Amino acid sequence: MTVDTLSKTTSLLASLGIEPENPGAFDGGWIDTSGPVIESINPTTEEPIASVRTASSEDYERVAAASVRAFEQWRTWPAPKRGEVVRQLGDELRRHKDALGALVTLEMGKILSEGLGEVQEMIDMADLAVGMSRQLYGLSMHSERPEHRMYEQWHPLGPVGIITAFNFPVAVWAWNAMVAAVCGDSMIWKPSAKTPLTAVAITRIAQRVLEANDAPPVFGLAIGDRNQVGKPMTEDRRIPLISATGSVAMGRSIGKAVAERLGRSLLELGGNNGIVITDDADQDLALRAVLFAAVGTAGQRCTTTRRLFLQKGIAASFKARLVEAYKSITPADPMEHSTLMGPLVDGRAVEDMKKALATAVEQGGRILFGGEAIEGTGFFVQPTLVEANVQMPITCDETFAPILYIFEFDELAEAIAQHNAVPQGLSSAIFTTNVLSAERFLSPAGSDCGIANVNIGTSGAEIGGAFGGEKETGGGREAGSDSWKIYMRRQTCTINYGEELPLAQGVEFDV
């Protein structure tokens, strides 16, 4: 690291309250945590940025107990007042957007525009949640009994456990935290050990907002491993909801533990997303969409396009154009504005990509472009195109890397069947100018994913709609629409304002 780069990094960290070594737990104050120290590594340079002393199980208990106390107070605040606190949090994030975006890029490796975009997503979530704070509606129903009134109302649920992954180190927290906060819940955040500094920075910003409003410490933090933090959290009966983003294997483990205590799980797990391109598609539009969806974030989005289905009439020409487009992408320092693809998050991700490609070739795949790790400093790889066939088992797996498997098809029904023949069901897209093809893709017999798009790619979902997927993706929904309901408990109320006591369904019980 050059002297100039070191100076800029030190200044950036200081502006966000990040120190050389940081405590990894917050319960209203920063706990002198007793777990092992972990270093945050810059994937571009492979150098340590700063370190965090993680939470032990005893530290987790302090955070959990504080979260319960905070909930008991926070739930009594009117929802619009809670929304005002979230509004102020959004304003603080606006003030620190440039620094936070740069920290996301520094720690995770996504290009700077994506780092800034992720912080903007937090800000947008705050704005959305403020509106929700005045729209936590219940229904009124007509009672079958005379002089009775029925309605439903929604109450705060309790402390929420939020487990996030490295690829969106702050946005996914915001999807949950902003909405949970206006719903009246407190929360405990367990971020990825690969991106702990962003969690510390966000929590410090939230701390200032809470203290300025004399609000309880609803935004708790516990950075630690599965045994010291993850397992105690998922098994904690005081935590009625666990929202977890990560691998399918992780989701199965968490879902089982939470179900055993009859808690709620909100799971956002693997994606193996496909794009179908028909002969009549606008190929220029499709090419740009595929390029971003497959290469953006170095293939480390849950919504990354990993499978491409080309109708045979345009397959050869489109593959040729795609190869030329891939040749134009040079993985480089994500802090540079001209860079379109940064590094993978760590060396293990590079090895996983190598293994997946070796397996793909063994199973009959042919590499059209890429496939190599880039020698030198940093976890850089070439974005890779692989000609594949549907008999290759590896194409049913999610590899968190910029690998795009390409298939050919004759008829749309064939493409949809192949598209749906994987365990995951997160995001999907079709490029076509034929309205019948578009509607078939969106029909009940079409895409089986939670997200289905026409003439846009699989990644870059807007927060206004509920985000999530089906099958092994976990079935969770976060962000917009009515996703706030999972953070609250429904209560049906019946009021008798008469002097008689009629029973429902005509039951008679006279003494």
C-alpha positions as CSV (number, residue, x, y, z in Angstrom):
1,M,0.0,0.0,0.0
2,T,1.5,3.3,-1.0
3,V,1.8,6.2,1.5
4,D,-0.9,8.1,-0.4
5,T,-3.3,5.1,-0.4
6,L,-2.6,4.5,3.3
7,S,-3.3,8.1,4.2
8,K,-6.6,8.0,2.3
9,T,-7.6,4.8,3.9
10,T,-6.8,6.0,7.4
11,S,-8.7,9.2,6.8
12,L,-11.7,7.2,5.5
13,L,-11.8,4.9,8.5
14,A,-11.4,7.8,10.9
15,S,-14.4,9.6,9.4
16,L,-16.6,6.6,10.1
17,G,-15.2,6.0,13.6
18,I,-13.2,2.9,12.6
19,E,-10.1,2.3,14.7
20,P,-7.2,-0.1,14.2
21,E,-9.0,-2.6,16.5
22,N,-12.7,-2.3,17.1
23,P,-15.1,-3.9,19.6
24,G,-17.5,-6.3,17.9
25,A,-20.6,-5.9,20.0
26,F,-23.0,-3.1,20.8
27,D,-25.8,-3.2,23.4
28,G,-26.3,0.5,23.8
29,G,-22.6,0.9,24.5
30,W,-19.6,-0.7,22.9
31,I,-18.7,-3.9,24.8
32,D,-15.1,-4.8,25.6
33,T,-15.6,-8.1,23.7
34,S,-13.6,-11.2,24.6
35,G,-13.7,-13.3,21.4
36,P,-10.8,-13.8,19.0
37,V,-9.6,-10.9,16.8
38,I,-10.4,-11.1,13.1
39,E,-8.8,-8.9,10.4
40,S,-10.7,-7.4,7.6
41,I,-8.7,-8.0,4.4
42,N,-8.9,-5.7,1.3
43,P,-9.5,-8.2,-1.5
44,T,-7.8,-5.9,-4.0
45,T,-4.5,-5.7,-2.2
46,E,-4.7,-8.7,0.2
47,E,-3.7,-6.3,3.0
48,P,-5.4,-5.9,6.4
49,I,-7.6,-2.8,6.7
50,A,-8.4,-3.0,10.4
51,S,-9.4,-5.6,13.0
52,V,-12.4,-6.4,15.2
53,R,-12.4,-8.3,18.5
54,T,-15.4,-10.6,18.1
55,A,-18.1,-11.4,20.6
56,S,-18.1,-14.4,22.8
57,S,-21.3,-16.2,23.8
58,E,-21.2,-14.2,27.0
59,D,-21.0,-11.0,25.0
60,Y,-23.9,-12.2,22.8
61,E,-26.0,-12.7,26.0
62,R,-25.4,-9.1,27.0
63,V,-26.5,-7.9,23.5
64,A,-29.6,-10.2,23.6
65,A,-30.7,-9.1,27.0
66,A,-30.3,-5.4,26.0
67,S,-32.3,-6.1,22.9
68,V,-35.2,-7.5,24.9
69,R,-35.2,-4.4,27.2
70,A,-35.0,-2.1,24.2
71,F,-38.0,-3.8,22.6
72,E,-40.1,-3.5,25.7
73,Q,-39.6,0.3,25.5
74,W,-39.6,0.8,21.7
75,R,-42.8,-1.1,21.2
76,T,-44.6,1.6,23.2
77,W,-43.5,4.4,20.9
78,P,-46.1,5.4,18.2
79,A,-45.1,4.0,14.8
80,P,-44.8,7.5,13.2
81,K,-42.5,8.5,16.0
82,R,-40.4,5.4,15.3
83,G,-40.5,6.4,11.7
84,E,-39.1,9.8,12.5
85,V,-36.0,8.1,14.1
86,V,-35.6,6.1,10.9
87,R,-35.9,9.2,8.8
88,Q,-33.1,10.8,10.7
89,L,-31.0,7.6,10.3
90,G,-31.6,7.9,6.5
91,D,-30.3,11.5,6.6
92,E,-27.2,10.5,8.5
93,L,-26.5,7.8,5.9
94,R,-26.9,10.5,3.2
95,R,-24.2,12.6,4.9
96,H,-21.8,9.7,5.0
97,K,-22.7,8.1,1.7
98,D,-19.4,8.7,0.0
99,A,-17.4,7.4,2.9
100,L,-19.6,4.4,3.4
101,G,-19.7,3.5,-0.3
102,A,-15.9,3.7,-0.4
103,L,-15.7,1.4,2.7
104,V,-18.0,-1.2,1.1
105,T,-15.7,-1.2,-1.9
106,L,-12.5,-1.3,0.2
107,E,-13.7,-4.2,2.4
108,M,-15.8,-6.3,-0.1
109,G,-14.3,-5.5,-3.5
110,K,-17.3,-4.4,-5.5
111,I,-16.7,-1.4,-7.8
112,L,-17.2,2.0,-6.4
113,S,-20.5,2.8,-8.2
114,E,-21.9,-0.4,-6.7
115,G,-20.6,0.5,-3.3
116,L,-22.3,3.9,-3.5
117,G,-25.4,2.2,-4.9
118,E,-25.6,-0.1,-1.9
119,V,-25.5,2.8,0.5
120,Q,-28.2,4.5,-1.6
121,E,-30.3,1.4,-1.2
122,M,-30.0,1.9,2.6
123,I,-31.2,5.4,2.2
124,D,-34.1,4.4,0.0
125,M,-35.1,1.7,2.5
126,A,-35.2,4.4,5.2
127,D,-37.5,6.5,3.1
128,L,-39.7,3.5,2.3
129,A,-39.9,2.5,6.0
130,V,-40.8,6.0,7.1
131,G,-43.9,5.8,4.8
132,M,-44.7,2.3,6.1
133,S,-44.7,3.7,9.7
134,R,-48.1,5.4,8.8
135,Q,-49.4,2.5,6.8
136,L,-49.3,-0.6,9.1
137,Y,-52.9,-1.3,8.3
138,G,-55.3,-3.9,9.7
139,L,-58.6,-4.9,8.2
140,S,-62.1,-4.4,9.5
141,M,-64.5,-7.4,9.0
142,H,-68.3,-7.7,9.3
143,S,-69.3,-9.9,12.2
144,E,-72.1,-12.5,11.8
145,R,-73.2,-11.6,15.3
146,P,-75.5,-8.5,15.9
147,E,-73.9,-5.6,17.7
148,H,-70.4,-6.9,17.3
149,R,-67.4,-5.4,15.5
150,M,-64.4,-7.3,14.2
151,Y,-61.1,-6.0,13.1
152,E,-57.4,-7.0,13.0
153,Q,-54.4,-5.1,14.2
154,W,-50.7,-5.5,14.0
155,H,-48.4,-5.4,17.0
156,P,-44.6,-5.4,17.3
157,L,-43.2,-8.9,17.2
158,G,-40.0,-8.7,19.4
159,P,-36.2,-8.7,18.9
160,V,-35.2,-9.8,15.4
161,G,-32.0,-11.6,14.6
162,I,-30.4,-10.4,11.3
163,I,-27.7,-12.5,9.7
164,T,-26.1,-11.0,6.6
165,A,-23.7,-12.1,4.0
166,F,-20.5,-10.4,2.7
167,N,-21.8,-9.6,-0.8
168,F,-24.2,-6.9,0.4
169,P,-22.7,-6.0,3.7
170,V,-25.0,-3.1,4.5
171,A,-28.0,-3.1,2.1
172,V,-29.5,-6.4,3.4
173,W,-29.3,-5.2,7.0
174,A,-31.2,-2.1,5.9
175,W,-33.9,-4.2,4.2
176,N,-34.6,-5.8,7.6
177,A,-33.6,-3.1,10.1
178,M,-35.4,-0.1,8.7
179,V,-38.7,-2.0,8.4
180,A,-38.3,-3.9,11.7
181,A,-37.6,-0.6,13.5
182,V,-40.8,1.2,12.3
183,C,-42.7,-2.0,13.2
184,G,-41.5,-1.6,16.8
185,D,-38.9,-4.3,16.9
186,S,-35.4,-4.2,18.2
187,M,-32.7,-6.3,16.5
188,I,-29.4,-8.0,16.8
189,W,-27.1,-7.9,13.7
190,K,-24.6,-10.7,13.0
191,P,-22.7,-9.6,9.9
192,S,-20.3,-11.6,7.8
193,A,-16.8,-12.0,9.4
194,K,-15.5,-11.0,5.9
195,T,-17.0,-7.5,6.2
196,P,-17.1,-6.5,9.9
197,L,-16.0,-2.9,9.5
198,T,-19.0,-1.8,7.5
199,A,-21.2,-3.2,10.3
200,V,-19.2,-1.3,13.0
201,A,-19.5,1.9,10.9
202,I,-23.3,1.6,10.4
203,T,-23.9,0.8,14.0
204,R,-21.9,3.9,15.2
205,I,-24.0,6.1,12.9
206,A,-27.2,4.4,14.2
207,Q,-26.0,4.9,17.8
208,R,-25.7,8.7,17.3
209,V,-29.2,8.9,15.9
210,L,-30.7,6.8,18.8
211,E,-28.9,8.8,21.4
212,A,-30.0,12.1,19.9
213,N,-33.7,11.0,20.1
214,D,-33.3,9.4,23.6
215,A,-34.3,6.2,22.0
216,P,-33.5,2.7,23.3
217,P,-30.6,0.8,21.7
218,V,-32.7,-1.1,19.1
219,F,-29.9,-1.6,16.7
220,G,-27.7,-4.2,18.4
221,L,-24.6,-5.7,17.0
222,A,-22.7,-9.0,17.7
223,I,-19.9,-9.9,15.4
224,G,-18.8,-13.5,15.9
225,D,-18.6,-17.0,14.6
226,R,-21.4,-19.6,14.3
227,N,-20.7,-21.2,17.7
228,Q,-20.4,-18.1,19.8
229,V,-23.1,-15.9,18.2
230,G,-24.9,-17.7,15.4
231,K,-26.0,-20.8,17.2
232,P,-27.0,-19.0,20.4
233,M,-29.0,-16.5,18.4
234,T,-30.9,-19.1,16.3
235,E,-31.7,-21.1,19.4
236,D,-32.7,-18.1,21.5
237,R,-36.4,-18.3,22.4
238,R,-36.4,-14.5,23.1
239,I,-35.8,-13.9,19.3
240,P,-39.1,-14.7,17.6
241,L,-37.7,-14.0,14.1
242,I,-34.4,-14.9,12.4
243,S,-33.8,-13.2,9.1
244,A,-30.8,-14.9,7.4
245,T,-29.1,-14.4,4.1
246,G,-26.5,-16.9,2.9
247,S,-26.0,-20.4,1.5
248,V,-28.6,-23.1,1.2
249,A,-26.7,-25.2,3.7
250,M,-26.7,-22.4,6.2
251,G,-30.4,-21.8,5.7
252,R,-31.2,-25.5,6.3
253,S,-29.3,-25.4,9.6
254,I,-30.9,-22.1,10.7
255,G,-34.4,-23.1,9.6
256,K,-34.2,-26.4,11.5
257,A,-33.0,-24.7,14.7
258,V,-35.7,-22.0,14.6
259,A,-38.5,-24.4,13.6
260,E,-37.6,-26.6,16.6
261,R,-38.5,-23.8,18.9
262,L,-41.4,-22.8,16.7
263,G,-39.9,-19.5,15.8
264,R,-40.1,-17.7,12.4
265,S,-37.5,-17.8,9.7
266,L,-37.0,-15.3,6.9
267,L,-34.5,-17.0,4.5
268,E,-32.8,-15.5,1.5
269,L,-30.6,-18.3,0.2
270,G,-29.0,-19.5,-3.1
271,G,-29.8,-18.2,-6.6
272,N,-29.0,-19.9,-9.9
273,N,-30.6,-17.3,-12.1
274,G,-31.3,-17.7,-15.8
275,I,-32.0,-15.4,-18.7
276,V,-33.9,-16.6,-21.8
277,I,-33.3,-14.8,-25.1
278,T,-35.6,-15.6,-28.0
279,D,-34.9,-15.1,-31.7
280,D,-37.0,-11.9,-31.8
281,A,-35.3,-10.2,-28.9
282,D,-33.6,-6.8,-29.0
283,Q,-30.0,-8.2,-28.9
284,D,-28.3,-4.9,-28.1
285,L,-30.5,-4.5,-25.0
286,A,-30.0,-8.2,-24.0
287,L,-26.3,-8.0,-24.4
288,R,-26.0,-5.0,-22.0
289,A,-28.3,-6.7,-19.5
290,V,-26.5,-10.0,-19.6
291,L,-23.1,-8.4,-19.2
292,F,-24.0,-6.5,-16.0
293,A,-26.1,-9.3,-14.5
294,A,-23.3,-11.9,-15.1
295,V,-20.2,-9.8,-14.4
296,G,-21.4,-7.2,-11.9
297,T,-20.0,-7.6,-8.3
298,A,-17.7,-10.2,-9.9
299,G,-20.6,-12.7,-10.0
300,Q,-21.1,-12.5,-6.2
301,R,-24.7,-11.4,-6.2
302,C,-27.4,-13.8,-5.2
303,T,-29.2,-12.5,-8.3
304,T,-26.2,-12.9,-10.6
305,T,-27.1,-14.5,-14.0
306,R,-25.4,-17.9,-14.0
307,R,-27.3,-19.6,-16.9
308,L,-28.1,-18.1,-20.3
309,F,-30.6,-19.8,-22.7
310,L,-30.3,-18.8,-26.3
311,Q,-32.7,-19.7,-29.0
312,K,-30.8,-21.4,-31.8
313,G,-31.6,-18.8,-34.5
314,I,-29.5,-16.1,-32.7
315,A,-27.2,-18.4,-30.5
316,A,-24.0,-18.3,-32.7
317,S,-24.1,-14.5,-33.3
318,F,-25.0,-13.7,-29.7
319,K,-22.2,-15.9,-28.3
320,A,-19.7,-14.2,-30.6
321,R,-20.8,-10.7,-29.4
322,L,-20.7,-11.9,-25.8
323,V,-17.1,-13.1,-26.1
324,E,-16.1,-9.7,-27.6
325,A,-17.8,-7.9,-24.7
326,Y,-16.1,-10.1,-22.1
327,K,-12.7,-9.4,-23.7
328,S,-13.3,-5.7,-23.1
329,I,-13.6,-6.2,-19.3
330,T,-10.3,-5.9,-17.4
331,P,-10.6,-6.8,-13.7
332,A,-8.8,-4.0,-11.7
333,D,-8.9,-1.8,-8.7
334,P,-12.6,-1.3,-7.9
335,M,-11.8,2.2,-6.5
336,E,-11.0,3.4,-10.0
337,H,-14.1,4.8,-11.7
338,S,-13.3,3.1,-15.0
339,T,-13.3,-0.4,-13.5
340,L,-16.2,-2.6,-14.3
341,M,-15.2,-5.7,-12.3
342,G,-13.2,-5.9,-9.1
343,P,-11.8,-9.0,-7.2
344,L,-13.5,-11.9,-5.6
345,V,-13.8,-11.6,-1.9
346,D,-11.0,-13.9,-0.9
347,G,-8.7,-16.8,-1.9
348,R,-11.2,-19.4,-1.1
349,A,-13.6,-17.9,-3.6
350,V,-10.9,-18.1,-6.3
351,E,-10.3,-21.8,-5.5
352,D,-14.1,-22.5,-5.6
353,M,-14.2,-21.0,-9.1
354,K,-11.3,-23.0,-10.3
355,K,-12.9,-26.2,-9.0
356,A,-16.2,-25.5,-10.5
357,L,-14.7,-24.8,-13.9
358,A,-12.6,-28.0,-13.8
359,T,-15.8,-29.9,-13.0
360,A,-17.6,-28.2,-15.8
361,V,-15.0,-29.3,-18.3
362,E,-15.0,-32.8,-17.0
363,Q,-18.8,-32.9,-17.5
364,G,-18.6,-31.8,-21.1
365,G,-18.5,-28.0,-20.9
366,R,-16.3,-25.9,-23.2
367,I,-14.8,-22.7,-22.1
368,L,-15.4,-19.9,-24.7
369,F,-13.6,-17.2,-22.7
370,G,-11.8,-16.7,-19.4
371,G,-11.4,-19.3,-16.8
372,E,-8.1,-18.2,-15.3
373,A,-7.1,-16.6,-12.0
374,I,-5.1,-13.4,-12.7
375,E,-1.5,-13.6,-11.4
376,G,-0.3,-11.0,-8.9
377,T,-1.8,-9.2,-5.9
378,G,-5.5,-9.4,-5.2
379,F,-8.1,-12.0,-5.7
380,F,-8.8,-11.3,-9.4
381,V,-10.2,-13.7,-11.9
382,Q,-11.3,-13.6,-15.5
383,P,-15.1,-13.5,-16.1
384,T,-15.8,-16.8,-17.8
385,L,-18.2,-18.1,-20.5
386,V,-18.9,-21.8,-20.7
387,E,-20.8,-23.6,-23.4
388,A,-22.9,-26.2,-21.5
389,N,-25.6,-28.8,-21.7
390,V,-28.5,-29.5,-19.4
391,Q,-27.0,-32.9,-18.5
392,M,-24.1,-31.2,-16.6
393,P,-24.8,-31.4,-12.8
394,I,-22.5,-28.5,-12.1
395,T,-25.0,-26.2,-13.7
396,C,-27.5,-26.9,-11.0
397,D,-25.1,-25.6,-8.4
398,E,-24.5,-22.0,-7.4
399,T,-20.8,-21.0,-7.6
400,F,-20.3,-17.5,-6.3
401,A,-18.1,-16.3,-9.1
402,P,-18.4,-14.8,-12.6
403,I,-19.2,-18.1,-14.5
404,L,-21.9,-18.0,-17.1
405,Y,-23.2,-21.3,-18.5
406,I,-24.7,-21.0,-22.0
407,F,-27.4,-23.3,-23.4
408,E,-29.3,-23.4,-26.7
409,F,-33.0,-24.2,-27.2
410,D,-35.5,-24.6,-30.0
411,E,-38.9,-23.8,-28.5
412,L,-39.8,-21.5,-25.5
413,A,-41.5,-24.3,-23.6
414,E,-38.2,-26.2,-23.7
415,A,-36.3,-23.2,-22.4
416,I,-38.7,-22.7,-19.5
417,A,-38.5,-26.3,-18.5
418,Q,-34.7,-26.2,-18.6
419,H,-34.7,-22.9,-16.7
420,N,-36.9,-24.3,-13.9
421,A,-35.0,-27.6,-13.6
422,V,-32.7,-26.4,-10.8
423,P,-33.2,-26.4,-7.0
424,Q,-33.0,-22.6,-6.7
425,G,-35.7,-20.1,-7.6
426,L,-34.7,-16.6,-7.0
427,S,-34.5,-14.4,-10.1
428,S,-35.2,-14.9,-13.8
429,A,-35.7,-12.9,-17.0
430,I,-36.7,-13.2,-20.6
431,F,-35.7,-11.0,-23.5
432,T,-38.4,-11.0,-26.3
433,T,-40.5,-8.6,-28.3
434,N,-43.3,-11.1,-28.6
435,V,-46.0,-10.3,-26.0
436,L,-47.2,-14.0,-26.0
437,S,-43.7,-15.2,-25.1
438,A,-43.4,-12.6,-22.4
439,E,-46.8,-13.5,-20.9
440,R,-46.0,-17.3,-21.1
441,F,-42.8,-16.6,-19.1
442,L,-44.8,-14.8,-16.4
443,S,-47.7,-17.3,-16.4
444,P,-48.2,-20.0,-13.7
445,A,-46.6,-22.4,-16.1
446,G,-43.7,-20.0,-16.7
447,S,-40.8,-19.0,-14.5
448,D,-40.9,-20.6,-11.0
449,C,-38.8,-17.9,-9.4
450,G,-39.8,-15.2,-6.9
451,I,-38.7,-12.6,-9.4
452,A,-39.5,-12.7,-13.1
453,N,-38.5,-9.9,-15.5
454,V,-39.1,-9.0,-19.1
455,N,-36.4,-7.2,-21.1
456,I,-34.3,-6.4,-18.0
457,G,-31.7,-8.6,-16.3
458,T,-31.9,-10.7,-13.2
459,S,-30.1,-8.4,-10.8
460,G,-30.7,-4.8,-9.6
461,A,-34.2,-5.3,-8.0
462,E,-36.0,-2.2,-6.8
463,I,-36.9,-2.0,-3.1
464,G,-40.6,-1.2,-3.8
465,G,-41.3,-4.8,-4.6
466,A,-40.9,-7.7,-2.1
467,F,-37.5,-9.4,-2.7
468,G,-37.0,-13.2,-2.4
469,G,-37.4,-16.5,-4.1
470,E,-38.9,-20.0,-4.0
471,K,-37.6,-23.6,-3.6
472,E,-34.1,-23.7,-2.1
473,T,-33.9,-19.9,-2.1
474,G,-36.0,-20.2,1.1
475,G,-39.3,-18.5,0.4
476,G,-38.5,-15.3,2.3
477,R,-39.6,-11.8,1.2
478,E,-37.9,-8.5,2.3
479,A,-38.0,-4.8,1.5
480,G,-41.2,-3.5,-0.1
481,S,-44.9,-4.5,-0.7
482,D,-46.4,-6.0,2.5
483,S,-43.1,-7.6,3.7
484,W,-43.5,-5.6,6.9
485,K,-46.0,-8.2,8.1
486,I,-43.4,-10.8,9.1
487,Y,-41.9,-8.3,11.6
488,M,-45.2,-8.0,13.4
489,R,-47.8,-10.2,15.0
490,R,-51.4,-10.2,13.8
491,Q,-54.2,-9.9,16.4
492,T,-57.9,-10.4,15.5
493,C,-60.2,-8.4,17.8
494,T,-64.0,-8.7,18.4
495,I,-66.0,-6.2,20.4
496,N,-69.5,-6.8,21.7
497,Y,-71.2,-3.5,22.2
498,G,-74.7,-5.0,22.9
499,E,-76.3,-6.6,25.9
500,E,-76.7,-10.1,24.5
501,L,-74.1,-12.8,24.0
502,P,-74.8,-14.6,20.7
503,L,-72.3,-17.3,19.7
504,A,-70.8,-17.7,16.3
505,Q,-72.1,-20.4,13.9
506,G,-75.5,-20.3,15.7
507,V,-74.2,-22.3,18.6
508,E,-76.6,-22.2,21.6
509,F,-75.4,-22.5,25.2
510,D,-78.1,-21.3,27.6
511,V,-77.7,-21.9,31.3
